[in-house]
């Protein structure tokens, strides 16, 4: 494998990892602060993608589409937190799983009713289309590079929000002792709604950004949700730093595994068999990575023991 191809695949893995971070950051915030298992998080990713595709088709503006994805996903998140999720905090995790699974079905059928069963398509804006030449003569799609930059910018802003603002202090305190901050006068219900809406907005942004690369369709959020759970298990539940590191590890492992493993096995067997074995192992690689991390650090890389 040439150095240029390897670098391109590294960037693809980084782009995939950044997209997973946008999903996993909201998920780990919600679980860390509220102790809630939210299986409907992937549906909020889908809501953001559909809102962006619809607004882009109606207005022709990709920027408006991104703003619509944030607003629609945040509004949907706040609505379900106020009407459904708020009743689940004192219930056990089985009740939370069943209720949020029901929300998946409601969102899927509601989206199919509103937009139909056929996929929508979100075009890459002309300003971000085409390749850009990187050092070393590497040509890489400008839009994918933009996703990486946007994701890293969001990560930096999220770190600053959690570490350096009053609301961030309340979020961290709510994660440690929610009864105490409620006793100190913090409106815990409003804090929970804000955290849930923030996590939903991040998921919606991820759906909008990836919607310009693949088709926007019903059920698109569930496979990404599974990977987001893998990310927060590897990184550590409740840790934003862990979500970023875990997402990049998963993105690189998945992307490079699909290239390197078939090439490795091609030295020992026929090309068709090597591709089959390599692709199968590549699909398992992120779960093997998760198992290894849990054996060494059961709380994840940056999670609590």
N, C-alpha and C positions, 0 to 999 in steps of 0.2 A: 504494500500500500504506500502510495506516494505521500510526502509530507503535506502537500496541498490538500489531498483528499482527507487525510487524517485531521487536519485543522478545520476543514469544512464540517466534518462530522462532530468535532468537538464543539463547534459553534451551534450546530443543530441540537446537540445534547444540552447545551447551555440554554438555548431558546426554549426547549421542551421543559427544562427544569424551572425556568423563570415562570412559565405559564402554570406549572404545578404549584409553585410557591404562592401565586395569587389565589389559587384554590385552597391550599393547605393553611395559609396564614389565617384566613377567616375561620376555617374549621377548628384550628387549634385555639384561637381566641375564644370561640364559643364554648368549646369543651373545657378549656382552662378556667374561664371565668364562671361559667354557668354549670359546669358539670353535665352538659347535655350532649347526648349522641344524636346528631342531626343528619339523618340519611337524606333529607330533602335538600342538602346543600348543592348537590349536582343539578337539581331543578332550577335553582337560582342562577347557576351558570347558563343553563338553557334559556332562561328568561332574558338574561342580558344579551345573549346572542340573537334571539328573535327580535328583541326591541331594537338592537342596532341594525339588523338587516331590514326591518320594516321602515325605520326612519331614514336610513340611507337610500332605500328605494323611493321614498316619498320626497326627500329633500335633495338628494344627490350630494350631501355633505357627510364626509366620514367623521369629522369632528363632532358634529351634532349627533351622529350615530353613537359615538363613544359616550357622550354625555347622557344620551337616552339610556344606554345600557346601565350606567351607574345609577341613574335615577330610578329606572324600572326595577332593577334588582334590589336596591335599597328599600324602595317602597313596598315591594313584595315581601322582603324580609321583615320589615317593621310590622306589616299587616299580620303575617302569620305568627310573629312573636306575641302580638297583642291578643290575637284571637285564639290561638292554639297552644303555642309553646309555653306561654306563661302558666298554663294549668299543669305543666308536666314537671316543673322543677322539683317538686316534693315527691314525685312518683319514682319508681325504680326504673332501671335502664330498659327493661323489657317493654314497659309501657311507652317509653320514649321512642324505642325502635319501631314499635307497631304504629304509633301515631305519625311519625315522620315518614314511614313507608307509605302510609295512606296519603300523605301529602304528595309523594312522588306520583301516585296514580292520579290524583286530582290535577296536578300541574300538567302531566302528560296529556290527559284527555282534554283539559281546558285549552292547552296550546294547540292540540289537533283541531279542536272546534273553532278556534279563532283564526288559525293560519292554514288549516288543511293538512293533509298527510304528506304532501310533496315538500321536499327540502327547499329552503330559500338560499340565495347566494349573495354574499357580501363582497363587493369588488375591492381590491386593493386600490387606494387612492393614487392617481397619476404621480403625485409628488413623491410617493414612496415606492413606486414600481421600478423594476429593473434592478440590476446588480450595482454594487459599489466595490471599488478596488481597494483592498486592504494591503498593508505592508507585506512584502513578499510576493506580490502579484496575485494574491488570492481574490477571486471575484465571489462575492457573497450577496444574496438578495438583501436589498436595503430594508424591505419590510420586516424580515426576520431579525435583522440587526436592531431595528427600531423596537421590536417586542422586547429584546434583551435589555435595551436601554430604559424603556418604560418600566419594565419589571424591577430592575435594580433601583431606579428612582423611587418607585413605590415602596420598595423594601427600606430604603434609607429614610423616607418620610414616615413609615410605620415605626421604625426604630426610634426616631425622634419623638413621635407622638407618645409612645409608650414610656420612654425614658425621661423626657424633659418637659412634659406638660402636666397641668393639673388633672386633666381627664385621664392621662396615662397613669398617674399615681393612683387614682381611684380604681382604674381597671386592675392594676397590680394588687392593690389592697383587697379588691373584691375577690380576686383569685385566692388570696391567702386567708381572709377571714371576712366573709360577707356580712355576718351578724354584727361584727364590730363597726364596720363602716356605716351600716344602716343605723346603728345606735349613735354614731357621731353626726348624723343629720344628712348623710348622702342619700339621695333618692335612688334606691337600688333598682326599682322598677324601670325608671328612666334610663339608668346606666345599662341595664340588660338590653333594653330596646335599642339603644345606641350601638352597643357592641354587636348585636345581631344584625342591625342594618349595615354597619361597617363591613362585617364579614360577608354579607350578601352582596354589597357593592363591589368588593374585590372579586368575588366569584363572577358577577356579571361582567366586569371589565375583562376578565380572562376569557369568557365566552365570546365577547365582542371581538377581541384581538385575534383569537384563533378562528373565528367565523370567516375571516377573509382568506384563510388558507384551506379550510375544508368546508363542506356544505353545512348549513344550519338546519338541523332536523330534530324531530321529537326523540327524546331518549339519549341525546348526545352527551348529557352530563354524567350519566351513571358510570361509564368506564373511567372517566376522569376522577370521579369521586373515589373509586376503589384505589387508584394510584395516590390520591391525596391522603387517604387513610394510611397507606404504606409510608408516605412521607412523614406524617406526624408520629408514627410509631418509631421510625428510624431516628428522627430528630429529637423526639421527646415531647410529650403532650404538654401544651401550654407554653412552649418556648418558640418565640418568633425566630430567634437565631437558629434553633434546631430545624424549624420549617424551611428556612432558606438553604441551610447546608444539606438537609435531607433531600430537598427537591432537586438541587443540583446533582447530588450523588445519584439519585434515581434517574434523572434525565440523561446523564452521561453513561451510566451503566446500561440503560435500555438502548440508547442510540449506538454506542460503540460496540455493544454486544452483538447487535444485528449485523455489523460489518466484520468484526474481528473473529467471532467464533466460526462462521462458515469458512472464512479464509484459513483459519487454523486447521480445521478438520479436512480441508481439501488436500492437505499434505499427506493424509493417510488413507483416503477413500475417494471414490468417484465423486465428481462435482455435484451430481444430483443428490446423492446420499449425504454429502458434506453440507449442502444447503439445508436439507431437511433436519439433520441432527443439530446443526449450528443454530438454525432459526428456533427450534424447540427449546434448546438450552437458553437462548437469548430471551425468550419469553419468560423463562423461569428465573433469570438472573436477578431481577430486583427483589423477588421473594426470597431467594437465597441470601442476598445482601441483608434483607430485613432479619432473617433468622440468625445470621452471624452476629449482627449488632445486638439482638436481644439476648443471645448467649453471653456476650461479653459485657453488655450494659443493659440490664433488663428494663431500665427506665428510659432508654434511648440515649442518644449522644449528649444531649443537653437537658434532659428531663430530670425530674426528681427520682431518687431511688425508690 
